Amino acid sequence: IGERVRVVPDHCCVVTNLFDEVHLIAGERVLETLPVAARGRMG
């Protein structure tokens, strides 16, 4: 818990749909946080 992990999904639609927002990261810095417009719209 609280550990940072890198996730590389093989198909982004299924994974992205599960989150309210995504974080754009470069190195250790968060560049931007964006809302996921498709949240909850699959299936």
N, CA, C and O atoms as a GROMACS GRO file, in nm:
protein
  172
    1ILE      N    1   0.085  -0.118   0.000
    1ILE     CA    2   0.000   0.000   0.000
    1ILE      C    3   0.089   0.123   0.000
    1ILE      O    4   0.184   0.133   0.077
    2GLY      N    5   0.057   0.216  -0.087
    2GLY     CA    6   0.134   0.338  -0.097
    2GLY      C    7   0.257   0.327  -0.185
    2GLY      O    8   0.329   0.425  -0.204
    3GLU      N    9   0.283   0.208  -0.239
    3GLU     CA   10   0.398   0.190  -0.326
    3GLU      C   11   0.363   0.232  -0.468
    3GLU      O   12   0.254   0.201  -0.518
    4ARG      N   13   0.454   0.301  -0.532
    4ARG     CA   14   0.432   0.344  -0.671
    4ARG      C   15   0.471   0.230  -0.764
    4ARG      O   16   0.580   0.174  -0.752
    5VAL      N   17   0.382   0.196  -0.856
    5VAL     CA   18   0.410   0.090  -0.952
    5VAL      C   19   0.384   0.143  -1.093
    5VAL      O   20   0.306   0.236  -1.112
    6ARG      N   21   0.451   0.084  -1.189
    6ARG     CA   22   0.430   0.122  -1.329
    6ARG      C   23   0.339   0.017  -1.392
    6ARG      O   24   0.368  -0.103  -1.384
    7VAL      N   25   0.231   0.061  -1.453
    7VAL     CA   26   0.137  -0.030  -1.517
    7VAL      C   27   0.140  -0.003  -1.667
    7VAL      O   28   0.126   0.110  -1.712
    8VAL      N   29   0.159  -0.110  -1.744
    8VAL     CA   30   0.159  -0.098  -1.889
    8VAL      C   31   0.050  -0.191  -1.942
    8VAL      O   32   0.075  -0.309  -1.966
    9PRO      N   33  -0.072  -0.139  -1.959
    9PRO     CA   34  -0.182  -0.223  -2.005
    9PRO      C   35  -0.164  -0.263  -2.151
    9PRO      O   36  -0.102  -0.192  -2.229
   10ASP      N   37  -0.220  -0.378  -2.186
   10ASP     CA   38  -0.211  -0.420  -2.325
   10ASP      C   39  -0.326  -0.365  -2.409
   10ASP      O   40  -0.323  -0.372  -2.532
   11HIS      N   41  -0.426  -0.312  -2.343
   11HIS     CA   42  -0.538  -0.250  -2.415
   11HIS      C   43  -0.593  -0.138  -2.326
   11HIS      O   44  -0.653  -0.167  -2.222
   12CYS      N   45  -0.573  -0.014  -2.363
   12CYS     CA   46  -0.602   0.099  -2.275
   12CYS      C   47  -0.751   0.123  -2.248
   12CYS      O   48  -0.785   0.176  -2.142
   13CYS      N   49  -0.840   0.085  -2.338
   13CYS     CA   50  -0.983   0.113  -2.318
   13CYS      C   51  -1.037   0.050  -2.189
   13CYS      O   52  -1.109   0.115  -2.113
   14VAL      N   53  -1.002  -0.073  -2.167
   14VAL     CA   54  -1.052  -0.145  -2.049
   14VAL      C   55  -0.995  -0.085  -1.921
   14VAL      O   56  -1.068  -0.069  -1.823
   15VAL      N   57  -0.868  -0.052  -1.921
   15VAL     CA   58  -0.804   0.001  -1.801
   15VAL      C   59  -0.843   0.146  -1.775
   15VAL      O   60  -0.877   0.180  -1.662
   16THR      N   61  -0.839   0.229  -1.875
   16THR     CA   62  -0.870   0.372  -1.858
   16THR      C   63  -1.011   0.393  -1.807
   16THR      O   64  -1.035   0.485  -1.728
   17ASN      N   65  -1.104   0.311  -1.849
   17ASN     CA   66  -1.243   0.319  -1.808
   17ASN      C   67  -1.262   0.305  -1.657
   17ASN      O   68  -1.365   0.346  -1.604
   18LEU      N   69  -1.165   0.247  -1.588
   18LEU     CA   70  -1.177   0.219  -1.445
   18LEU      C   71  -1.134   0.335  -1.355
   18LEU      O   72  -1.149   0.327  -1.233
   19PHE      N   73  -1.082   0.443  -1.412
   19PHE     CA   74  -1.028   0.552  -1.332
   19PHE      C   75  -1.093   0.685  -1.365
   19PHE      O   76  -1.137   0.708  -1.478
   20ASP      N   77  -1.099   0.773  -1.266
   20ASP     CA   78  -1.158   0.906  -1.283
   20ASP      C   79  -1.062   1.002  -1.353
   20ASP      O   80  -1.105   1.096  -1.420
   21GLU      N   81  -0.930   0.978  -1.336
   21GLU     CA   82  -0.832   1.068  -1.395
   21GLU      C   83  -0.703   0.993  -1.426
   21GLU      O   84  -0.678   0.885  -1.373
   22VAL      N   85  -0.623   1.052  -1.515
   22VAL     CA   86  -0.492   0.997  -1.548
   22VAL      C   87  -0.388   1.105  -1.518
   22VAL      O   88  -0.416   1.224  -1.526
   23HIS      N   89  -0.267   1.060  -1.483
   23HIS     CA   90  -0.158   1.151  -1.451
   23HIS      C   91  -0.050   1.137  -1.557
   23HIS      O   92  -0.003   1.026  -1.584
   24LEU      N   93  -0.010   1.247  -1.616
   24LEU     CA   94   0.099   1.248  -1.713
   24LEU      C   95   0.227   1.275  -1.635
   24LEU      O   96   0.240   1.378  -1.570
   25ILE      N   97   0.322   1.180  -1.642
   25ILE     CA   98   0.441   1.185  -1.558
   25ILE      C   99   0.566   1.182  -1.644
   25ILE      O  100   0.574   1.108  -1.742
   26ALA      N  101   0.664   1.263  -1.606
   26ALA     CA  102   0.797   1.261  -1.668
   26ALA      C  103   0.898   1.247  -1.556
   26ALA      O  104   0.917   1.338  -1.476
   27GLY      N  105   0.964   1.132  -1.551
   27GLY     CA  106   1.057   1.106  -1.441
   27GLY      C  107   0.982   1.097  -1.310
   27GLY      O  108   0.896   1.010  -1.295
   28GLU      N  109   1.013   1.184  -1.217
   28GLU     CA  110   0.945   1.186  -1.086
   28GLU      C  111   0.842   1.298  -1.078
   28GLU      O  112   0.782   1.319  -0.972
   29ARG      N  113   0.823   1.371  -1.185
   29ARG     CA  114   0.737   1.489  -1.184
   29ARG      C  115   0.603   1.465  -1.253
   29ARG      O  116   0.599   1.413  -1.364
   30VAL      N  117   0.495   1.503  -1.186
   30VAL     CA  118   0.362   1.496  -1.247
   30VAL      C  119   0.344   1.622  -1.331
   30VAL      O  120   0.344   1.734  -1.279
   31LEU      N  121   0.330   1.604  -1.462
   31LEU     CA  122   0.317   1.717  -1.553
   31LEU      C  123   0.175   1.772  -1.556
   31LEU      O  124   0.153   1.893  -1.562
   32GLU      N  125   0.078   1.680  -1.553
   32GLU     CA  126  -0.062   1.721  -1.565
   32GLU      C  127  -0.152   1.607  -1.519
   32GLU      O  128  -0.115   1.490  -1.528
   33THR      N  129  -0.269   1.642  -1.469
   33THR     CA  130  -0.372   1.545  -1.434
   33THR      C  131  -0.493   1.575  -1.520
   33THR      O  132  -0.542   1.688  -1.523
   34LEU      N  133  -0.542   1.472  -1.589
   34LEU     CA  134  -0.654   1.490  -1.681
   34LEU      C  135  -0.772   1.402  -1.642
   34LEU      O  136  -0.751   1.289  -1.599
   35PRO      N  137  -0.896   1.451  -1.657
   35PRO     CA  138  -1.012   1.368  -1.629
   35PRO      C  139  -1.030   1.263  -1.740
   35PRO      O  140  -0.990   1.285  -1.854
   36VAL      N  141  -1.090   1.150  -1.704
   36VAL     CA  142  -1.121   1.045  -1.802
   36VAL      C  143  -1.269   1.060  -1.839
   36VAL      O  144  -1.357   1.024  -1.761
   37ALA      N  145  -1.294   1.113  -1.957
   37ALA     CA  146  -1.431   1.139  -2.002
   37ALA      C  147  -1.511   1.011  -2.020
   37ALA      O  148  -1.634   1.012  -2.008
   38ALA      N  149  -1.444   0.900  -2.048
   38ALA     CA  150  -1.512   0.773  -2.074
   38ALA      C  151  -1.536   0.691  -1.947
   38ALA      O  152  -1.577   0.576  -1.956
   39ARG      N  153  -1.512   0.748  -1.831
   39ARG     CA  154  -1.527   0.675  -1.705
   39ARG      C  155  -1.664   0.610  -1.695
   39ARG      O  156  -1.766   0.678  -1.702
   40GLY      N  157  -1.666   0.477  -1.680
   40GLY     CA  158  -1.789   0.403  -1.660
   40GLY      C  159  -1.875   0.383  -1.784
   40GLY      O  160  -1.990   0.342  -1.771
   41ARG      N  161  -1.824   0.412  -1.902
   41ARG     CA  162  -1.907   0.406  -2.022
   41ARG      C  163  -1.888   0.280  -2.106
   41ARG      O  164  -1.947   0.269  -2.214
   42MET      N  165  -1.808   0.186  -2.060
   42MET     CA  166  -1.791   0.062  -2.136
   42MET      C  167  -1.875  -0.049  -2.075
   42MET      O  168  -1.894  -0.054  -1.954
   43GLY      N  169  -1.924  -0.134  -2.159
   43GLY     CA  170  -1.993  -0.253  -2.111
   43GLY      C  171  -2.131  -0.230  -2.073
   43GLY      O  172  -2.200  -0.323  -2.030
   0.00000   0.00000   0.00000
